[in-house]
Amino acid sequence: MESQFKKILHLKEKEVDAARIALEQATENLSDAKERLSLLESRANDVDIPMQGSVGMIHYNKMLKDSFRKELLALRLNVDFCQSEVNSKRANLGAMQMEYEKFKHLHAREVDKRLKALQLKESKELDEIGSQLYYAKRKIL
């Protein structure tokens, strides 16, 4: 049965699906960022600055360690950003699902209202037909 909320309900369903896909993508991005961070942390922990050896080698290893630190900082910021994106998308999905459920409820109420009106109309028509048959039968007798 059609209601005024059916088209809106359909649009809200599409919005919820899009929000769900966006959340899945954001979660995947967060997972990838955490994996890259973990990999870089393990690689950075493997680099030790030698206490002896040529000055060039010590300087190179120190620069390499500093480079790892900067990259780790950038990746941690990226992980934090991805986490905030996931939280935002999750909240957005929750709000959209609530909106969808609200319109779903309104649609169901509208359908019930129309169905009751239709049943009442049918009941009145059947009563009218019954009354007409009763009076027609009474006239014949």
TIVO-2410 file (N, C-alpha, C; in nm, 3 decimals):
# residues 141
REC num residu      c1      c2      c3 atome chaine
REC   1      M   0.084  -0.116   0.000     N      A
REC   1      M   0.000   0.000   0.000    CA      A
REC   1      M   0.090   0.124   0.000     C      A
REC   2      E   0.055   0.222  -0.081     N      A
REC   2      E   0.133   0.344  -0.094    CA      A
REC   2      E   0.107   0.438   0.024     C      A
REC   3      S   0.209   0.512   0.060     N      A
REC   3      S   0.193   0.618   0.159    CA      A
REC   3      S   0.280   0.734   0.116     C      A
REC   4      Q   0.258   0.847   0.179     N      A
REC   4      Q   0.335   0.965   0.143    CA      A
REC   4      Q   0.482   0.951   0.185     C      A
REC   5      F   0.513   0.857   0.270     N      A
REC   5      F   0.649   0.840   0.321    CA      A
REC   5      F   0.730   0.736   0.244     C      A
REC   6      K   0.670   0.668   0.147     N      A
REC   6      K   0.738   0.559   0.079    CA      A
REC   6      K   0.862   0.607   0.004     C      A
REC   7      K   0.850   0.717  -0.071     N      A
REC   7      K   0.965   0.768  -0.147    CA      A
REC   7      K   1.074   0.820  -0.054     C      A
REC   8      I   1.032   0.888   0.052     N      A
REC   8      I   1.130   0.937   0.150    CA      A
REC   8      I   1.200   0.820   0.216     C      A
REC   9      L   1.124   0.717   0.248     N      A
REC   9      L   1.180   0.597   0.310    CA      A
REC   9      L   1.285   0.533   0.220     C      A
REC  10      H   1.254   0.529   0.091     N      A
REC  10      H   1.348   0.472  -0.006    CA      A
REC  10      H   1.477   0.555  -0.011     C      A
REC  11      L   1.464   0.687  -0.010     N      A
REC  11      L   1.582   0.774  -0.010    CA      A
REC  11      L   1.663   0.758   0.117     C      A
REC  12      K   1.595   0.749   0.230     N      A
REC  12      K   1.664   0.731   0.358    CA      A
REC  12      K   1.739   0.598   0.361     C      A
REC  13      E   1.680   0.495   0.301     N      A
REC  13      E   1.746   0.365   0.294    CA      A
REC  13      E   1.874   0.375   0.213     C      A
REC  14      K   1.870   0.448   0.103     N      A
REC  14      K   1.990   0.467   0.021    CA      A
REC  14      K   2.096   0.546   0.098     C      A
REC  15      E   2.052   0.646   0.174     N      A
REC  15      E   2.146   0.725   0.254    CA      A
REC  15      E   2.213   0.638   0.360     C      A
REC  16      V   2.137   0.552   0.423     N      A
REC  16      V   2.192   0.462   0.525    CA      A
REC  16      V   2.293   0.367   0.461     C      A
REC  17      D   2.261   0.315   0.344     N      A
REC  17      D   2.354   0.226   0.274    CA      A
REC  17      D   2.484   0.300   0.240     C      A
REC  18      A   2.471   0.424   0.192     N      A
REC  18      A   2.589   0.503   0.158    CA      A
REC  18      A   2.673   0.532   0.283     C      A
REC  19      A   2.606   0.562   0.394     N      A
REC  19      A   2.678   0.588   0.520    CA      A
REC  19      A   2.746   0.462   0.570     C      A
REC  20      R   2.682   0.348   0.552     N      A
REC  20      R   2.742   0.221   0.593    CA      A
REC  20      R   2.868   0.192   0.510     C      A
REC  21      I   2.860   0.217   0.381     N      A
REC  21      I   2.976   0.197   0.294    CA      A
REC  21      I   3.089   0.293   0.333     C      A
REC  22      A   3.053   0.419   0.363     N      A
REC  22      A   3.154   0.517   0.404    CA      A
REC  22      A   3.221   0.474   0.534     C      A
REC  23      L   3.143   0.419   0.627     N      A
REC  23      L   3.200   0.372   0.753    CA      A
REC  23      L   3.295   0.254   0.729     C      A
REC  24      E   3.255   0.163   0.643     N      A
REC  24      E   3.341   0.048   0.611    CA      A
REC  24      E   3.472   0.095   0.548     C      A
REC  25      Q   3.464   0.195   0.459     N      A
REC  25      Q   3.584   0.249   0.395    CA      A
REC  25      Q   3.674   0.317   0.498     C      A
REC  26      A   3.613   0.396   0.587     N      A
REC  26      A   3.691   0.464   0.690    CA      A
REC  26      A   3.756   0.362   0.785     C      A
REC  27      T   3.685   0.256   0.817     N      A
REC  27      T   3.742   0.152   0.903    CA      A
REC  27      T   3.858   0.082   0.834     C      A
REC  28      E   3.843   0.059   0.705     N      A
REC  28      E   3.951  -0.003   0.628    CA      A
REC  28      E   4.073   0.089   0.623     C      A
REC  29      N   4.049   0.219   0.604     N      A
REC  29      N   4.160   0.316   0.603    CA      A
REC  29      N   4.231   0.318   0.738     C      A
REC  30      L   4.154   0.311   0.846     N      A
REC  30      L   4.213   0.308   0.980    CA      A
REC  30      L   4.297   0.182   0.999     C      A
REC  31      S   4.246   0.070   0.954     N      A
REC  31      S   4.319  -0.056   0.966    CA      A
REC  31      S   4.450  -0.050   0.887     C      A
REC  32      D   4.444   0.004   0.765     N      A
REC  32      D   4.565   0.018   0.684    CA      A
REC  32      D   4.666   0.110   0.750     C      A
REC  33      A   4.619   0.222   0.806     N      A
REC  33      A   4.708   0.317   0.871    CA      A
REC  33      A   4.775   0.254   0.993     C      A
REC  34      K   4.698   0.178   1.071     N      A
REC  34      K   4.755   0.111   1.188    CA      A
REC  34      K   4.858   0.007   1.146     C      A
REC  35      E   4.829  -0.062   1.037     N      A
REC  35      E   4.923  -0.164   0.988    CA      A
REC  35      E   5.054  -0.099   0.941     C      A
REC  36      R   5.041   0.013   0.869     N      A
REC  36      R   5.163   0.084   0.824    CA      A
REC  36      R   5.242   0.136   0.943     C      A
REC  37      L   5.172   0.187   1.044     N      A
REC  37      L   5.238   0.238   1.165    CA      A
REC  37      L   5.311   0.125   1.236     C      A
REC  38      S   5.246   0.012   1.251     N      A
REC  38      S   5.308  -0.103   1.318    CA      A
REC  38      S   5.433  -0.150   1.244     C      A
REC  39      L   5.422  -0.156   1.111     N      A
REC  39      L   5.535  -0.198   1.030    CA      A
REC  39      L   5.652  -0.100   1.044     C      A
REC  40      L   5.622   0.029   1.039     N      A
REC  40      L   5.728   0.129   1.050    CA      A
REC  40      L   5.790   0.131   1.190     C      A
REC  41      E   5.707   0.108   1.292     N      A
REC  41      E   5.762   0.103   1.428    CA      A
REC  41      E   5.858  -0.013   1.444     C      A
REC  42      S   5.824  -0.127   1.387     N      A
REC  42      S   5.915  -0.243   1.396    CA      A
REC  42      S   6.044  -0.217   1.319     C      A
REC  43      R   6.031  -0.152   1.203     N      A
REC  43      R   6.153  -0.119   1.126    CA      A
REC  43      R   6.237  -0.015   1.199     C      A
REC  44      A   6.171   0.082   1.264     N      A
REC  44      A   6.245   0.186   1.336    CA      A
REC  44      A   6.316   0.128   1.457     C      A
REC  45      N   6.256   0.030   1.522     N      A
REC  45      N   6.319  -0.032   1.638    CA      A
REC  45      N   6.440  -0.116   1.599     C      A
REC  46      D   6.446  -0.158   1.474     N      A
REC  46      D   6.561  -0.237   1.427    CA      A
REC  46      D   6.684  -0.152   1.401     C      A
REC  47      V   6.666  -0.022   1.386     N      A
REC  47      V   6.778   0.068   1.355    CA      A
REC  47      V   6.840   0.114   1.487     C      A
REC  48      D   6.966   0.081   1.504     N      A
REC  48      D   7.041   0.124   1.622    CA      A
REC  48      D   7.152   0.217   1.578     C      A
REC  49      I   7.177   0.319   1.659     N      A
REC  49      I   7.288   0.410   1.630    CA      A
REC  49      I   7.414   0.348   1.691     C      A
REC  50      P   7.512   0.317   1.607     N      A
REC  50      P   7.634   0.255   1.660    CA      A
REC  50      P   7.712   0.353   1.748     C      A
REC  51      M   7.776   0.299   1.849     N      A
REC  51      M   7.856   0.381   1.940    CA      A
REC  51      M   7.999   0.395   1.891     C      A
REC  52      Q   8.034   0.316   1.797     N      A
REC  52      Q   8.169   0.326   1.742    CA      A
REC  52      Q   8.163   0.303   1.592     C      A
REC  53      G   8.261   0.345   1.523     N      A
REC  53      G   8.264   0.333   1.379    CA      A
REC  53      G   8.293   0.469   1.319     C      A
REC  54      S   8.277   0.479   1.189     N      A
REC  54      S   8.309   0.605   1.123    CA      A
REC  54      S   8.201   0.710   1.155     C      A
REC  55      V   8.242   0.833   1.154     N      A
REC  55      V   8.151   0.943   1.185    CA      A
REC  55      V   8.039   0.949   1.081     C      A
REC  56      G   8.074   0.921   0.957     N      A
REC  56      G   7.974   0.922   0.850    CA      A
REC  56      G   7.865   0.819   0.874     C      A
REC  57      M   7.905   0.700   0.918     N      A
REC  57      M   7.807   0.594   0.944    CA      A
REC  57      M   7.720   0.629   1.064     C      A
REC  58      I   7.780   0.684   1.169     N      A
REC  58      I   7.704   0.725   1.287    CA      A
REC  58      I   7.605   0.836   1.249     C      A
REC  59      H   7.652   0.933   1.171     N      A
REC  59      H   7.567   1.043   1.128    CA      A
REC  59      H   7.452   0.991   1.038     C      A
REC  60      Y   7.484   0.898   0.951     N      A
REC  60      Y   7.382   0.840   0.862    CA      A
REC  60      Y   7.274   0.769   0.943     C      A
REC  61      N   7.315   0.687   1.039     N      A
REC  61      N   7.219   0.614   1.122    CA      A
REC  61      N   7.134   0.710   1.207     C      A
REC  62      K   7.197   0.818   1.256     N      A
REC  62      K   7.122   0.917   1.334    CA      A
REC  62      K   7.019   0.986   1.245     C      A
REC  63      M   7.057   1.019   1.123     N      A
REC  63      M   6.962   1.082   1.030    CA      A
REC  63      M   6.850   0.985   0.995     C      A
REC  64      L   6.884   0.857   0.979     N      A
REC  64      L   6.785   0.756   0.949    CA      A
REC  64      L   6.686   0.742   1.066     C      A
REC  65      K   6.737   0.741   1.188     N      A
REC  65      K   6.651   0.733   1.307    CA      A
REC  65      K   6.560   0.856   1.317     C      A
REC  66      D   6.613   0.974   1.289     N      A
REC  66      D   6.532   1.097   1.290    CA      A
REC  66      D   6.424   1.091   1.182     C      A
REC  67      S   6.461   1.038   1.068     N      A
REC  67      S   6.364   1.025   0.959    CA      A
REC  67      S   6.251   0.931   1.000     C      A
REC  68      F   6.287   0.821   1.064     N      A
REC  68      F   6.184   0.728   1.114    CA      A
REC  68      F   6.093   0.797   1.216     C      A
REC  69      R   6.151   0.877   1.306     N      A
REC  69      R   6.072   0.947   1.406    CA      A
REC  69      R   5.970   1.040   1.340     C      A
REC  70      K   6.016   1.114   1.240     N      A
REC  70      K   5.925   1.207   1.170    CA      A
REC  70      K   5.815   1.130   1.098     C      A
REC  71      E   5.852   1.022   1.034     N      A
REC  71      E   5.752   0.941   0.963    CA      A
REC  71      E   5.654   0.877   1.061     C      A
REC  72      L   5.704   0.831   1.175     N      A
REC  72      L   5.616   0.774   1.277    CA      A
REC  72      L   5.518   0.879   1.330     C      A
REC  73      L   5.567   0.999   1.350     N      A
REC  73      L   5.479   1.106   1.397    CA      A
REC  73      L   5.369   1.133   1.294     C      A
REC  74      A   5.407   1.139   1.167     N      A
REC  74      A   5.309   1.163   1.061    CA      A
REC  74      A   5.208   1.048   1.055     C      A
REC  75      L   5.254   0.925   1.069     N      A
REC  75      L   5.162   0.811   1.066    CA      A
REC  75      L   5.071   0.808   1.189     C      A
REC  76      R   5.122   0.847   1.305     N      A
REC  76      R   5.037   0.853   1.425    CA      A
REC  76      R   4.928   0.958   1.407     C      A
REC  77      L   4.965   1.071   1.349     N      A
REC  77      L   4.865   1.174   1.320    CA      A
REC  77      L   4.761   1.120   1.221     C      A
REC  78      N   4.809   1.045   1.123     N      A
REC  78      N   4.717   0.986   1.024    CA      A
REC  78      N   4.623   0.885   1.091     C      A
REC  79      V   4.676   0.805   1.183     N      A
REC  79      V   4.592   0.708   1.256    CA      A
REC  79      V   4.488   0.783   1.339     C      A
REC  80      D   4.529   0.890   1.406     N      A
REC  80      D   4.435   0.969   1.485    CA      A
REC  80      D   4.326   1.029   1.396     C      A
REC  81      F   4.367   1.080   1.280     N      A
REC  81      F   4.270   1.136   1.186    CA      A
REC  81      F   4.173   1.028   1.137     C      A
REC  82      C   4.227   0.911   1.102     N      A
REC  82      C   4.142   0.801   1.056    CA      A
REC  82      C   4.046   0.756   1.166     C      A
REC  83      Q   4.094   0.754   1.291     N      A
REC  83      Q   4.008   0.717   1.402    CA      A
REC  83      Q   3.895   0.818   1.420     C      A
REC  84      S   3.928   0.946   1.407     N      A
REC  84      S   3.823   1.048   1.419    CA      A
REC  84      S   3.724   1.037   1.304     C      A
REC  85      E   3.772   1.001   1.186     N      A
REC  85      E   3.682   0.979   1.071    CA      A
REC  85      E   3.589   0.862   1.097     C      A
REC  86      V   3.642   0.754   1.152     N      A
REC  86      V   3.559   0.638   1.184    CA      A
REC  86      V   3.453   0.676   1.288     C      A
REC  87      N   3.493   0.749   1.391     N      A
REC  87      N   3.398   0.791   1.494    CA      A
REC  87      N   3.289   0.881   1.434     C      A
REC  88      S   3.331   0.972   1.347     N      A
REC  88      S   3.235   1.062   1.282    CA      A
REC  88      S   3.139   0.985   1.193     C      A
REC  89      K   3.192   0.893   1.113     N      A
REC  89      K   3.109   0.814   1.022    CA      A
REC  89      K   3.014   0.724   1.102     C      A
REC  90      R   3.062   0.670   1.214     N      A
REC  90      R   2.977   0.584   1.297    CA      A
REC  90      R   2.861   0.665   1.356     C      A
REC  91      A   2.892   0.786   1.403     N      A
REC  91      A   2.786   0.872   1.458    CA      A
REC  91      A   2.688   0.911   1.349     C      A
REC  92      N   2.741   0.942   1.231     N      A
REC  92      N   2.656   0.979   1.117    CA      A
REC  92      N   2.566   0.863   1.078     C      A
REC  93      L   2.621   0.742   1.075     N      A
REC  93      L   2.541   0.624   1.042    CA      A
REC  93      L   2.431   0.604   1.146     C      A
REC  94      G   2.465   0.620   1.272     N      A
REC  94      G   2.364   0.605   1.378    CA      A
REC  94      G   2.250   0.705   1.362     C      A
REC  95      A   2.285   0.829   1.332     N      A
REC  95      A   2.181   0.932   1.313    CA      A
REC  95      A   2.095   0.900   1.192     C      A
REC  96      M   2.159   0.854   1.085     N      A
REC  96      M   2.083   0.821   0.964    CA      A
REC  96      M   1.993   0.700   0.987     C      A
REC  97      Q   2.040   0.603   1.063     N      A
REC  97      Q   1.958   0.486   1.092    CA      A
REC  97      Q   1.838   0.525   1.177     C      A
REC  98      M   1.858   0.617   1.271     N      A
REC  98      M   1.746   0.664   1.352    CA      A
REC  98      M   1.644   0.737   1.264     C      A
REC  99      E   1.692   0.819   1.173     N      A
REC  99      E   1.604   0.891   1.081    CA      A
REC  99      E   1.528   0.792   0.993     C      A
REC 100      Y   1.598   0.691   0.945     N      A
REC 100      Y   1.534   0.589   0.862    CA      A
REC 100      Y   1.425   0.516   0.941     C      A
REC 101      E   1.457   0.478   1.063     N      A
REC 101      E   1.359   0.408   1.146    CA      A
REC 101      E   1.237   0.496   1.176     C      A
REC 102      K   1.261   0.626   1.193     N      A
REC 102      K   1.150   0.717   1.218    CA      A
REC 102      K   1.055   0.719   1.097     C      A
REC 103      F   1.112   0.730   0.977     N      A
REC 103      F   1.029   0.732   0.858    CA      A
REC 103      F   0.965   0.596   0.831     C      A
REC 104      K   1.035   0.490   0.869     N      A
REC 104      K   0.979   0.356   0.855    CA      A
REC 104      K   0.855   0.342   0.945     C      A
REC 105      H   0.867   0.393   1.066     N      A
REC 105      H   0.754   0.390   1.160    CA      A
REC 105      H   0.638   0.475   1.107     C      A
REC 106      L   0.670   0.595   1.057     N      A
REC 106      L   0.565   0.681   1.001    CA      A
REC 106      L   0.497   0.615   0.882     C      A
REC 107      H   0.576   0.550   0.798     N      A
REC 107      H   0.521   0.479   0.682    CA      A
REC 107      H   0.426   0.367   0.729     C      A
REC 108      A   0.467   0.292   0.829     N      A
REC 108      A   0.385   0.183   0.880    CA      A
REC 108      A   0.255   0.236   0.941     C      A
REC 109      R   0.265   0.347   1.014     N      A
REC 109      R   0.144   0.407   1.072    CA      A
REC 109      R   0.049   0.456   0.963     C      A
REC 110      E   0.106   0.516   0.858     N      A
REC 110      E   0.024   0.565   0.747    CA      A
REC 110      E  -0.045   0.449   0.676     C      A
REC 111      V   0.028   0.341   0.654     N      A
REC 111      V  -0.031   0.223   0.589    CA      A
REC 111      V  -0.141   0.164   0.677     C      A
REC 112      D  -0.116   0.154   0.807     N      A
REC 112      D  -0.218   0.103   0.899    CA      A
REC 112      D  -0.342   0.192   0.898     C      A
REC 113      K  -0.320   0.322   0.898     N      A
REC 113      K  -0.431   0.416   0.897    CA      A
REC 113      K  -0.515   0.399   0.771     C      A
REC 114      R  -0.448   0.387   0.656     N      A
REC 114      R  -0.521   0.369   0.530    CA      A
REC 114      R  -0.591   0.234   0.525     C      A
REC 115      L  -0.526   0.133   0.580     N      A
REC 115      L  -0.587   0.000   0.581    CA      A
REC 115      L  -0.713  -0.001   0.669     C      A
REC 116      K  -0.706   0.063   0.785     N      A
REC 116      K  -0.824   0.072   0.871    CA      A
REC 116      K  -0.936   0.149   0.804     C      A
REC 117      A  -0.901   0.258   0.734     N      A
REC 117      A  -1.002   0.335   0.663    CA      A
REC 117      A  -1.067   0.250   0.553     C      A
REC 118      L  -0.985   0.172   0.483     N      A
REC 118      L  -1.036   0.085   0.378    CA      A
REC 118      L  -1.127  -0.023   0.437     C      A
REC 119      Q  -1.086  -0.081   0.549     N      A
REC 119      Q  -1.168  -0.183   0.614    CA      A
REC 119      Q  -1.300  -0.124   0.663     C      A
REC 120      L  -1.296  -0.004   0.716     N      A
REC 120      L  -1.419   0.062   0.760    CA      A
REC 120      L  -1.512   0.088   0.642     C      A
REC 121      K  -1.455   0.133   0.532     N      A
REC 121      K  -1.535   0.158   0.411    CA      A
REC 121      K  -1.598   0.028   0.361     C      A
REC 122      E  -1.517  -0.079   0.357     N      A
REC 122      E  -1.570  -0.209   0.313    CA      A
REC 122      E  -1.680  -0.257   0.407     C      A
REC 123      S  -1.660  -0.238   0.536     N      A
REC 123      S  -1.759  -0.280   0.635    CA      A
REC 123      S  -1.891  -0.204   0.613     C      A
REC 124      K  -1.883  -0.073   0.590     N      A
REC 124      K  -2.003   0.007   0.564    CA      A
REC 124      K  -2.072  -0.038   0.436     C      A
REC 125      E  -1.994  -0.066   0.333     N      A
REC 125      E  -2.051  -0.113   0.207    CA      A
REC 125      E  -2.120  -0.247   0.225     C      A
REC 126      L  -2.056  -0.338   0.300     N      A
REC 126      L  -2.119  -0.468   0.326    CA      A
REC 126      L  -2.245  -0.454   0.410     C      A
REC 127      D  -2.245  -0.363   0.506     N      A
REC 127      D  -2.366  -0.336   0.585    CA      A
REC 127      D  -2.477  -0.283   0.495     C      A
REC 128      E  -2.441  -0.194   0.404     N      A
REC 128      E  -2.539  -0.137   0.312    CA      A
REC 128      E  -2.597  -0.245   0.221     C      A
REC 129      I  -2.510  -0.330   0.171     N      A
REC 129      I  -2.557  -0.441   0.085    CA      A
REC 129      I  -2.647  -0.534   0.165     C      A
REC 130      G  -2.608  -0.565   0.287     N      A
REC 130      G  -2.688  -0.652   0.373    CA      A
REC 130      G  -2.824  -0.591   0.401     C      A
REC 131      S  -2.825  -0.460   0.428     N      A
REC 131      S  -2.952  -0.391   0.455    CA      A
REC 131      S  -3.041  -0.393   0.332     C      A
REC 132      Q  -2.984  -0.368   0.217     N      A
REC 132      Q  -3.062  -0.368   0.093    CA      A
REC 132      Q  -3.120  -0.507   0.066     C      A
REC 133      L  -3.040  -0.610   0.087     N      A
REC 133      L  -3.091  -0.747   0.066    CA      A
REC 133      L  -3.201  -0.780   0.166     C      A
REC 134      Y  -3.186  -0.737   0.289     N      A
REC 134      Y  -3.288  -0.763   0.391    CA      A
REC 134      Y  -3.420  -0.696   0.355     C      A
REC 135      Y  -3.414  -0.567   0.316     N      A
REC 135      Y  -3.538  -0.497   0.280    CA      A
REC 135      Y  -3.599  -0.550   0.151     C      A
REC 136      A  -3.514  -0.591   0.056     N      A
REC 136      A  -3.564  -0.649  -0.069    CA      A
REC 136      A  -3.634  -0.782  -0.040     C      A
REC 137      K  -3.578  -0.861   0.048     N      A
REC 137      K  -3.637  -0.991   0.083    CA      A
REC 137      K  -3.767  -0.970   0.160     C      A
REC 138      R  -3.773  -0.868   0.241     N      A
REC 138      R  -3.892  -0.839   0.320    CA      A
REC 138      R  -4.007  -0.793   0.231     C      A
REC 139      K  -3.975  -0.718   0.126     N      A
REC 139      K  -4.079  -0.671   0.034    CA      A
REC 139      K  -4.139  -0.786  -0.045     C      A
REC 140      I  -4.055  -0.884  -0.077     N      A
REC 140      I  -4.102  -0.998  -0.154    CA      A
REC 140      I  -4.197  -1.081  -0.071     C      A
REC 141      L  -4.172  -1.097   0.053     N      A
REC 141      L  -4.255  -1.181   0.137    CA      A
REC 141      L  -4.376  -1.103   0.174     C      A
***
